[in-house]
């Protein structure tokens, strides 16, 4: 089984002589990640290596990590540019009503009557209102569903299901209008 991961950020550089790396955190919320216990570095020849974290602290939009086995500045510098991810189950808990975007991808979307709408393919940030890109099967355009309190009724992360109450006609927005006959 493939382990589901969330992006943390990218190694931007190193600090000091003991092998600490600095990670520019996606979204800038480095403090959220300061309690993480392990990360995977992607983008290297090894295909992705998991590291246990010996120490972590936030510094502005950066996360400073001391990775087990990375013990000097040259080893840390060699990691620059690698993407840093965490296992979904290791991610910090968010405030109620907030969700990791990557955690929503792959979730089933059903309407309030239980009818299948589709599968979340992506989450597009749009200021205060993100959009769920919901695939609806072959030959059909994805639906764009606002991730809004009036539309998204609940998110069951354990079952990877999002229940929605869609406004009439929302799923028909991708269909061209029929021209009236003269």
Buried (B, 14 or more C-beta within 10 A) or exposed (E): EEEBBBBBBBBBBBBEEBBBBBBBBBEEBBBBBBEBEEBBBBBEEEEEBBBEBBEBEBEEBBBBBBBEEBBEBEBBBBBEEBBBBBBBEBBBEEEEEEBBBBBBBEBBBBBEEEEEBBBBEBBEEEEEEBBBBBBBEEEEEBBBBBBEEEBBEEBEEEEBEBBBEBEEEBBEEEEEEEEEEE
